[in-house]
């Protein structure tokens, strides 16, 4: 049995990582990310063969992720998510706060009676 050369293994792993990255990050791969991932991870295809096949495939329909749905719900309530945290649209927020204060005031007045 031949001895395993760790340097050769490192080189082979690096080459495979480069192949995967090149397929996924190609223009055709960005337009068809699910197919690009399949070809990169589950086939022995070369970068050229995989990107040629990707270029011929129909672009993938974009499916809303859970994060996209969450953002849409927040935007409907005028809450925006940024890298710094949540931002609330002042006009809707102020209107909602006034509504809450009004309702709390009504309950307080009803309880006082």
MDTraj code that builds the backbone (N, CA, C; nanometers):
import mdtraj as md
import numpy as np

residues = "UNK UNK UNK UNK UNK UNK UNK UNK UNK UNK UNK UNK UNK UNK UNK UNK UNK UNK UNK UNK UNK UNK UNK UNK UNK UNK UNK UNK UNK UNK UNK UNK UNK UNK UNK UNK UNK UNK UNK UNK UNK UNK UNK UNK UNK UNK UNK UNK UNK UNK UNK UNK UNK UNK UNK UNK UNK UNK UNK UNK UNK UNK UNK UNK UNK UNK UNK UNK UNK UNK UNK UNK UNK UNK UNK UNK UNK UNK UNK UNK UNK UNK UNK UNK UNK UNK UNK UNK UNK UNK UNK UNK UNK UNK UNK UNK UNK UNK UNK UNK UNK UNK UNK UNK UNK UNK UNK UNK UNK UNK UNK UNK UNK".split()
xyz = np.array([
    [0.0832, -0.1167, 0.0000],
    [0.0000, 0.0000, 0.0000],
    [0.0889, 0.1247, 0.0000],
    [0.0563, 0.2208, -0.0856],
    [0.1354, 0.3431, -0.0976],
    [0.1076, 0.4365, 0.0206],
    [0.2120, 0.5064, 0.0618],
    [0.1974, 0.6011, 0.1721],
    [0.1197, 0.7243, 0.1251],
    [0.0369, 0.7778, 0.2124],
    [-0.0424, 0.8970, 0.1816],
    [0.0433, 1.0194, 0.2065],
    [0.0536, 1.1022, 0.1052],
    [0.1317, 1.2241, 0.1158],
    [0.0378, 1.3379, 0.1569],
    [0.0519, 1.3905, 0.2787],
    [-0.0380, 1.4970, 0.3259],
    [-0.0362, 1.6210, 0.2363],
    [0.0760, 1.6514, 0.1776],
    [0.0867, 1.7691, 0.0890],
    [-0.0003, 1.7497, -0.0349],
    [-0.0003, 1.6303, -0.0914],
    [-0.0829, 1.6019, -0.2089],
    [-0.2314, 1.6092, -0.1741],
    [-0.2664, 1.5598, -0.0568],
    [-0.4060, 1.5657, -0.0127],
    [-0.4503, 1.7108, 0.0011],
    [-0.3662, 1.7943, 0.0614],
    [-0.3981, 1.9370, 0.0749],
    [-0.4182, 2.0016, -0.0613],
    [-0.3335, 1.9680, -0.1574],
    [-0.3442, 2.0245, -0.2920],
    [-0.4726, 1.9791, -0.3617],
    [-0.5072, 1.8520, -0.3453],
    [-0.6303, 1.8003, -0.4052],
    [-0.7540, 1.8650, -0.3429],
    [-0.7532, 1.8806, -0.2124],
    [-0.8652, 1.9456, -0.1445],
    [-0.8791, 2.0917, -0.1873],
    [-0.7684, 2.1610, -0.1991],
    [-0.7719, 2.3012, -0.2427],
    [-0.8248, 2.3121, -0.3854],
    [-0.7823, 2.2218, -0.4719],
    [-0.8300, 2.2227, -0.6105],
    [-0.9804, 2.1961, -0.6161],
    [-1.0288, 2.1047, -0.5339],
    [-1.1729, 2.0742, -0.5313],
    [-1.2524, 2.1927, -0.4780],
    [-1.2001, 2.2598, -0.3751],
    [-1.2676, 2.3799, -0.3232],
    [-1.2740, 2.4888, -0.4295],
    [-1.1679, 2.5043, -0.5047],
    [-1.1645, 2.6046, -0.6125],
    [-1.2662, 2.5690, -0.7214],
    [-1.2775, 2.4402, -0.7545],
    [-1.3745, 2.3959, -0.8553],
    [-1.5163, 2.4273, -0.8090],
    [-1.5475, 2.3939, -0.6843],
    [-1.6809, 2.4191, -0.6295],
    [-1.7111, 2.5685, -0.6304],
    [-1.6186, 2.6486, -0.5827],
    [-1.6386, 2.7941, -0.5796],
    [-1.6573, 2.8512, -0.7187],
    [-1.5790, 2.8056, -0.8135],
    [-1.5879, 2.8581, -0.9503],
    [-1.7245, 2.8276, -1.0118],
    [-1.7789, 2.7107, -0.9847],
    [-1.9111, 2.6745, -1.0393],
    [-2.0195, 2.7588, -0.9734],
    [-2.0192, 2.7637, -0.8426],
    [-2.1245, 2.8349, -0.7688],
    [-2.1189, 2.9850, -0.7930],
    [-1.9998, 3.0415, -0.8017],
    [-1.9845, 3.1861, -0.8149],
    [-1.9833, 3.2354, -0.9593],
    [-1.9970, 3.1449, -1.0559],
    [-2.0038, 3.1885, -1.1955],
    [-2.1348, 3.2635, -1.2192],
    [-2.1405, 3.3427, -1.3253],
    [-2.2642, 3.4162, -1.3573],
    [-2.3805, 3.3191, -1.3773],
    [-2.3554, 3.2101, -1.4489],
    [-2.4604, 3.1101, -1.4721],
    [-2.4997, 3.0430, -1.3412],
    [-2.4034, 3.0225, -1.2539],
    [-2.4311, 2.9617, -1.1244],
    [-2.5134, 3.0525, -1.0347],
    [-2.4899, 3.1829, -1.0421],
    [-2.5675, 3.2778, -0.9623],
    [-2.7118, 3.2845, -1.0103],
    [-2.7346, 3.2644, -1.1399],
    [-2.8706, 3.2661, -1.1944],
    [-2.9445, 3.1361, -1.1650],
    [-2.8704, 3.0296, -1.1384],
    [-2.9290, 2.8974, -1.1128],
    [-2.8599, 2.8345, -0.9918],
    [-2.8757, 2.8939, -0.8743],
    [-2.7980, 2.8515, -0.7575],
    [-2.8223, 2.7078, -0.7126],
    [-2.9441, 2.6592, -0.7234],
    [-2.9717, 2.5224, -0.6780],
    [-2.9046, 2.4200, -0.7701],
    [-2.9150, 2.4408, -0.9008],
    [-2.8504, 2.3507, -0.9960],
    [-2.6985, 2.3613, -0.9838],
    [-2.6478, 2.4822, -0.9655],
    [-2.5030, 2.5011, -0.9498],
    [-2.4510, 2.4253, -0.8283],
    [-2.5254, 2.4304, -0.7206],
    [-2.4854, 2.3589, -0.5998],
    [-2.4839, 2.2081, -0.6232],
    [-2.5856, 2.1574, -0.6907],
    [-2.5906, 2.0141, -0.7231],
    [-2.4707, 1.9725, -0.8083],
    [-2.4437, 2.0494, -0.9136],
    [-2.3323, 2.0156, -1.0025],
    [-2.1983, 2.0264, -0.9304],
    [-2.1823, 2.1276, -0.8472],
    [-2.0554, 2.1488, -0.7777],
    [-2.0291, 2.0405, -0.6736],
    [-2.1327, 2.0027, -0.6004],
    [-2.1124, 1.9107, -0.4887],
    [-2.1348, 1.7642, -0.5218],
    [-2.2166, 1.7354, -0.6227],
    [-2.2555, 1.5967, -0.6466],
    [-2.2168, 1.5436, -0.7836],
    [-2.1302, 1.6143, -0.8526],
    [-2.0843, 1.5636, -0.9821],
    [-1.9333, 1.5832, -0.9937],
    [-1.8706, 1.5040, -1.0791],
    [-1.7271, 1.5214, -1.1020],
    [-1.6989, 1.6175, -1.2185],
    [-1.8015, 1.6904, -1.2646],
    [-1.7862, 1.7772, -1.3824],
    [-1.6798, 1.8844, -1.3603],
    [-1.6115, 1.9179, -1.4682],
    [-1.5144, 2.0265, -1.4624],
    [-1.5900, 2.1594, -1.4550],
    [-1.5187, 2.2650, -1.4214],
    [-1.5795, 2.3980, -1.4153],
    [-1.6375, 2.4352, -1.5506],
    [-1.5609, 2.4131, -1.6580],
    [-1.6077, 2.4493, -1.7924],
    [-1.7339, 2.3733, -1.8305],
    [-1.7361, 2.2420, -1.8046],
    [-1.8532, 2.1615, -1.8393],
    [-1.9740, 2.2029, -1.7558],
    [-1.9545, 2.2264, -1.6276],
    [-2.0653, 2.2639, -1.5396],
    [-2.1215, 2.4006, -1.5758],
    [-2.0343, 2.4987, -1.6004],
    [-2.0840, 2.6326, -1.6346],
    [-2.1493, 2.6340, -1.7722],
    [-2.1022, 2.5509, -1.8650],
    [-2.1674, 2.5409, -1.9964],
    [-2.3084, 2.4840, -1.9807],
    [-2.3220, 2.3820, -1.8992],
    [-2.4542, 2.3239, -1.8737],
    [-2.5447, 2.4242, -1.8026],
    [-2.4916, 2.4945, -1.7035],
    [-2.5695, 2.5951, -1.6319],
    [-2.6181, 2.7053, -1.7255],
    [-2.5334, 2.7465, -1.8179],
    [-2.5701, 2.8531, -1.9117],
    [-2.6857, 2.8111, -2.0019],
    [-2.6978, 2.6816, -2.0286],
    [-2.8052, 2.6315, -2.1149],
    [-2.9350, 2.6067, -2.0396],
    [-2.9276, 2.5943, -1.9086],
    [-3.0460, 2.5650, -1.8266],
    [-3.1289, 2.6921, -1.8073],
    [-3.2586, 2.6722, -1.7885],
    [-3.3479, 2.7856, -1.7630],
    [-3.3163, 2.8456, -1.6262],
    [-3.3257, 2.9780, -1.6139],
    [-3.3029, 3.0395, -1.4821],
    [-3.4042, 2.9865, -1.3803],
    [-3.3612, 2.9759, -1.2579],
    [-3.4481, 2.9247, -1.1517],
    [-3.5419, 3.0330, -1.1030],
    [-3.6626, 2.9923, -1.0691],
    [-3.7572, 3.0850, -1.0076],
    [-3.7105, 3.1110, -0.8651],
    [-3.7222, 3.2330, -0.8229],
    [-3.6793, 3.2681, -0.6876],
    [-3.7935, 3.2396, -0.5915],
    [-3.7659, 3.1569, -0.4933],
    [-3.8652, 3.1239, -0.3916],
    [-3.8389, 3.2110, -0.2698],
    [-3.9452, 3.2604, -0.2132],
    [-3.9307, 3.3421, -0.0928],
    [-3.8839, 3.2545, 0.0224],
    [-3.7821, 3.2996, 0.0891],
    [-3.7325, 3.2278, 0.2060],
    [-3.8119, 3.2723, 0.3284],
    [-3.7929, 3.2045, 0.4366],
    [-3.8592, 3.2436, 0.5613],
    [-3.8156, 3.3844, 0.6014],
    [-3.6884, 3.4161, 0.5781],
    [-3.6383, 3.5497, 0.6113],
    [-3.7069, 3.6553, 0.5253],
    [-3.7275, 3.6246, 0.3951],
    [-3.7971, 3.7191, 0.3070],
    [-3.9397, 3.7420, 0.3552],
    [-4.0081, 3.6360, 0.3941],
    [-4.1455, 3.6473, 0.4435],
    [-4.1498, 3.7300, 0.5712],
    [-4.0528, 3.7085, 0.6589],
    [-4.0450, 3.7836, 0.7838],
    [-4.0236, 3.9316, 0.7558],
    [-3.9312, 3.9624, 0.6643],
    [-3.9062, 4.1025, 0.6286],
    [-4.0306, 4.1670, 0.5688],
    [-4.1025, 4.0935, 0.4838],
    [-4.2242, 4.1473, 0.4225],
    [-4.3280, 4.1793, 0.5294],
    [-4.3414, 4.0918, 0.6283],
    [-4.4368, 4.1162, 0.7363],
    [-4.3964, 4.2388, 0.8171],
    [-4.2672, 4.2529, 0.8446],
    [-4.2198, 4.3695, 0.9193],
    [-4.2410, 4.4982, 0.8397],
    [-4.2166, 4.4920, 0.7091],
    [-4.2361, 4.6105, 0.6267],
    [-4.3828, 4.6512, 0.6226],
    [-4.4719, 4.5540, 0.6249],
    [-4.6147, 4.5835, 0.6263],
    [-4.6520, 4.6602, 0.7526],
    [-4.5784, 4.6388, 0.8600],
    [-4.6011, 4.7093, 0.9857],
    [-4.5075, 4.8288, 1.0008],
    [-4.4380, 4.8631, 0.8924],
    [-4.3466, 4.9781, 0.8895],
    [-4.2266, 4.9605, 0.9806],
    [-4.1809, 4.8379, 0.9957],
    [-4.0598, 4.8110, 1.0733],
    [-3.9550, 4.7607, 0.9758],
    [-3.8419, 4.8269, 0.9678],
    [-3.7351, 4.7864, 0.8782],
    [-3.6198, 4.7261, 0.9557],
    [-3.5628, 4.6195, 0.9030],
    [-3.4480, 4.5563, 0.9674],
    [-3.3213, 4.6048, 0.8974],
    [-3.2276, 4.6505, 0.9743],
    [-3.0980, 4.6920, 0.9209],
    [-2.9906, 4.6137, 0.9951],
    [-2.8677, 4.6334, 0.9546],
    [-2.7579, 4.5664, 1.0237],
    [-2.7410, 4.6202, 1.1654],
    [-2.7981, 4.7379, 1.1920],
    [-2.7855, 4.7979, 1.3246],
    [-2.9027, 4.7660, 1.4157],
    [-3.0057, 4.7027, 1.3642],
    [-3.1231, 4.6707, 1.4454],
    [-3.2500, 4.7068, 1.3727],
    [-3.3546, 4.7323, 1.4457],
    [-3.4848, 4.7623, 1.3863],
    [-3.5046, 4.9131, 1.3784],
    [-3.5647, 4.9551, 1.2707],
    [-3.6034, 5.0945, 1.2546],
    [-3.7547, 5.0955, 1.2396],
    [-3.8189, 5.1885, 1.3020],
    [-3.9644, 5.1960, 1.2934],
    [-4.0007, 5.3266, 1.2248],
    [-4.0900, 5.3174, 1.1261],
    [-4.1359, 5.4375, 1.0574],
    [-4.2112, 5.5229, 1.1574],
    [-4.1711, 5.6471, 1.1742],
    [-4.2227, 5.7329, 1.2794],
    [-4.3727, 5.7573, 1.2676],
    [-4.4225, 5.7849, 1.1485],
    [-4.5629, 5.8202, 1.1360],
    [-4.6554, 5.7061, 1.1788],
    [-4.6341, 5.5846, 1.1333],
    [-4.7181, 5.4715, 1.1729],
    [-4.6977, 5.4366, 1.3190],
    [-4.5741, 5.4480, 1.3640],
    [-4.5447, 5.4171, 1.5036],
    [-4.6161, 5.5148, 1.5950],
    [-4.6056, 5.6426, 1.5642],
    [-4.6718, 5.7440, 1.6458],
    [-4.8227, 5.7256, 1.6451],
    [-4.8784, 5.6942, 1.5292],
    [-5.0227, 5.6712, 1.5214],
    [-5.0631, 5.5531, 1.6088],
    [-4.9846, 5.4471, 1.6067],
    [-5.0152, 5.3288, 1.6869],
    [-5.0020, 5.3602, 1.8355],
    [-4.8984, 5.4350, 1.8730],
    [-4.8816, 5.4722, 2.0130],
    [-4.9991, 5.5561, 2.0625],
    [-5.0464, 5.6492, 1.9811],
    [-5.1628, 5.7307, 2.0189],
    [-5.2858, 5.6423, 2.0384],
    [-5.3017, 5.5455, 1.9476],
    [-5.4153, 5.4532, 1.9584],
    [-5.4079, 5.3740, 2.0891],
    [-5.2892, 5.3255, 2.1227],
    [-5.2715, 5.2492, 2.2461],
    [-5.3006, 5.3375, 2.3671],
    [-5.2485, 5.4591, 2.3678],
    [-5.2723, 5.5509, 2.4798],
    [-5.4212, 5.5809, 2.4954],
    [-5.4879, 5.6005, 2.3822],
    [-5.6321, 5.6258, 2.3844],
    [-5.7061, 5.5085, 2.4472],
    [-5.6703, 5.3862, 2.4023],
    [-5.7366, 5.2668, 2.4551],
    [-5.7059, 5.2463, 2.6031],
    [-5.5833, 5.2712, 2.6437],
    [-5.5470, 5.2583, 2.7844],
    [-5.6234, 5.3622, 2.8657],
    [-5.6355, 5.4832, 2.8125],
    [-5.7104, 5.5902, 2.8810],
    [-5.8563, 5.5538, 2.8961],
    [-5.9172, 5.4928, 2.7940],
    [-6.0573, 5.4520, 2.8004],
    [-6.0764, 5.3455, 2.9063],
    [-5.9839, 5.2480, 2.9118],
    [-5.9931, 5.1409, 3.0111],
    [-5.9772, 5.1966, 3.1501],
    [-5.8839, 5.2924, 3.1658],
    [-5.8637, 5.3551, 3.2976],
    [-5.9860, 5.4297, 3.3414],
    [-6.0522, 5.5018, 3.2494],
    [-6.1719, 5.5782, 3.2825],
    [-6.2857, 5.4829, 3.3166],
    [-6.2971, 5.3718, 3.2429],
    [-6.4034, 5.2743, 3.2690],
    [-6.3825, 5.2060, 3.4040],
    [-6.2583, 5.1795, 3.4396],
    [-6.2299, 5.1165, 3.5684],
    [-6.2525, 5.2113, 3.6857],
    [-6.2381, 5.3419, 3.6634],
    [-6.2562, 5.4408, 3.7686],
    [-6.4044, 5.4572, 3.8022],
    [-6.4921, 5.4256, 3.7079],
    [-6.6357, 5.4458, 3.7305],
    [-6.6949, 5.3493, 3.8214],
])
top = md.Topology()
chain = top.add_chain()
for i, resn in enumerate(residues, 1):
    res = top.add_residue(resn, chain, resSeq=i)
    for name in ("N", "CA", "C"):
        top.add_atom(name, md.element.get_by_symbol(name[0]), res)
traj = md.Trajectory(xyz[None], top)
